[in-house]
Amino acid sequence: MDNVEIVIFAGGVGRRMTGSKRPKQFLELSGRPIIDYTIEKYATHPQVTRIVISCLASWISYLEHWLIGRHYSIPIDIIPGGATGQESIFRGVSHLRNQHPGDMDAIVLIHDGVRPLISEEAISACIESARDRGPTATIAQASETIVLMDEEGRVTDVLPRSRCGLARAPQGFRLEELYAAHLRANDERKGDFVDSISLMSYYGYDIYTVTGPSENIKVTTPMDYYAFKGYMEAHDQESLWKDSE
């Protein structure tokens, strides 16, 4: 089986999650940290062979202890994250690459620790696209009008919604290509890419897309947390109704 590996980056401290003493990825819902909902989606996916988590260093022991009780069946490595998302991703990619250097068929998916509402179908689609076409972004179709503005706030263009998407996660790549692009960015001291598809696009790669669930939000604010809570409660209610039929 080909290697399909996951980098979950969780090195942030969550400054926008006001009132919490925990980093956002370790806020709990129903007794579980948010990041575990994310991990579960990948640890139970039939194609995934390994996960590496680039974690906030001061929370590594907490996460290690938590995962002992979860008994996931695939290897999950936890390493210290970096000062930025880009650095955390590079550390995860480097760790995976060291497991099998030169494996040109290995696929890696990059995912935020605080995007727990991804689906198995979207993960599978991203893997397939990255393997068959190239660098792939999972998107949500835009549901509102998107405008371009100049520096003074004037609208310069109105974009058709049918051609607009919101870039989310996972983002899929061939491991060797993503690793090489990161090395180049490091050599050129370019450390401000907002995500991996931005990095790959900058270095000339075509980026493809697959559509994921619209609820696949990033939990970074209290409003996001309550939206996540609502989605989970709705899912539990739906399951309850199905079980009673």
N, C-alpha and C positions, 0 to 999 in steps of 0.2 A: 504494500500500500504506500502511495506517495505520502510524503510528509506534508501535513496541513497544520500549521502552527499559529498560535495566537499570541500577540502582545497586547496585554491590557495595561494601559498606563494609568497610574493612580498616585502620582507624586504631588498633587496639588493640596493646598491647605484650605480651600473653600472660603475665601474672604467674603464672598457675596452671600453666604449662608449665615446671615446675622443671627446672633443669639445662641449659636451652638458652639460648644467647646470641642466638638469633634470635627475632623475634616469631613467634607460632604460625603465622601465615598464610604465612610464608616457610620453615618447616621443609620439608625435602625428602623425597620418597619416589620411588625409582627415578630420581633426578637431577632431579626436577621439584618446584618449590615447591607446597605445598598449594593456594595460591590459583589456580595455573594450571589445576588440575583443575576448579576452579569456573568459571573464565573460559571454558574450552573448552566446557562444557556450554551456555553462552549464545552464545558466538561462532559455534558451529556449528548453532544452532537456526534453522530456516528462517523463523521469524517475527520474530526479533530484528533491529532495525535499528541500534542503537547501544548501547554500554556506557560507563558512566563509573565509575571506581574511585576512591573516597575513601580515599586511602592514607596511611599513616604517612609524614610528610614526609621523614624521613631515609632512607626506602627507595624513594622515587619513582624515582631514577636506576637503581637495581637492577631495578625492575620494568619500566621503559621499555626497558632493555637486553635483558631477557629476552624481552619481547614482540616485539622486532625480529626475533628468530629464529623466532618462531612463525608469522608470516605469516597472521594471521587476516584474513578478508576484509571485516569490517565495522569502522567507526570505533570505536576504544577510547581514551577520554580518561582521563588520570590527573590527579587534583587532590589537594591536601593535605586530609587528613581533619581532623576536629575533636577537641575534648577529650573528647567523649562520642559514643556511637553515634548518638544523636539529632542531634547537630550534624553528624556526618559524613554522615548521610543527607540532612539539609537542604542541605548544600553540594552533594551530588550531584544532588538534585532541582532545585535552583536552576540548576545548570549546564545540565541538560537543558532546563529551561523557557526558558532564554535562547536556545536553538536555535530555538524556535518558540513564542513567547509567544501565549497565547490559543487554542492548539490543543486544543479540548475533547474530541477523540477520542483523543488520545495516551494510551497505557497505559504505566505504569511498574511494574516489578517490583523489589522490594527483597530483597537476598540477602546473607547473611553470607559473607565471604571464606573462612571456615573451615567451610562446609557443602558439601563437594565431591561428595557422593553423591546429588545430585538427578537425576531422570530427565527425559528429553525429554517423556514423556507428562505428568508432573506440571507441568512448565513450561507446556505447551500448555493443560492444564486450568485453570491459574491465570489465564492470559491470557484465555481464553474467559469465565471466571466474572467477572473484573474488568470486562470489556467489557459483558457482558450483565446482570449483577446488581449489582455494586458492590464495595466493598472486600472482599478475599478473603485468607484465611489458608490456607496449605497445612498440613495436620495429619498426624500419625501417630495411628492409633487406639490408645487406651490399652489395654495388655495386662495391667495389674495393677490391683488395687483402689486407689481413690483416696479418701482420707478428708479431711474438714475438721476442724481443731482450733481450740480456743480458745487464749488466751494462756498458759494453764497446761499446754498439751499434751494436754488431754482431747479425745477425738474427739466432735465435735458432729453429724457426719453422714457417712454412707457413700454415695458417689455411684455410680450404675450405670455400669459401664464402657462400655456401649453408647452412652452419651450423652457420654462424655468423650474428648477428643483432646488431643494434645500439639502446641502451636503451634510450627511450624517455619518454613521458608522454601522457596520465595519467598512474599512477600506482595504482592498486586497491587492497583493503584489506577488511577483516572484521574489523570493527572499534575496537572491544574489543581486538582482537589479536594485532593490530598495537599499540594500547594504552599500552598494557602490555609490548610489546617489548621496547617501548620508556622508560617506567618506569625502566625496567631492565638496559637499557643503561645509564640512569641517575644515577642509584645506583652504577653502575660500572665505572662511570665517562668516558664513551666512547662517545665523542662528535664529532667524525670526520668521520661519515658515509657520503658518497657522495650523497646518496639518500635512499629512504625508502626500496627498494628491497635489497640494500646492507645490511641494518640493519636487515631485516627479514632473509636473507640468513645466516648472521652471527649467528643468534640464532636458526638455524636448520630448517627453513621452506623451503620447495620446492618452487621454483619460476616458474610460467608458463608465457607464452607469447601470445600476440595477435599482429597482424600486423596492423600498422597505416599508414597514408599517408606519403610518403617520404618527402613532403614539410614541415612537422611538425618540423621546426627548432627552435632553441632557439635564440632569438634576443638579442645578447650580444655585437656585434661589429657593426661599421658602415656598413661593408659588409653585415652582416645579415639583417640590417634594409633595405638596398636597395633590397635585395633578397625578403624580406617580401613585400615591396612596389611593386616589379615586379609581385609577385604571385597575389596580390590583383588587380592590373591593368589587368592582364591576365584574372582573374575571371570576372571582370566587363565587359571586351570585349566579353567574352564568353556569358555572360548573355544578352548583347546587341544583339548579333547575334541570340540567341534563341528567344528573344522577337520579333525580326523582321521577323521571319519565318512565 
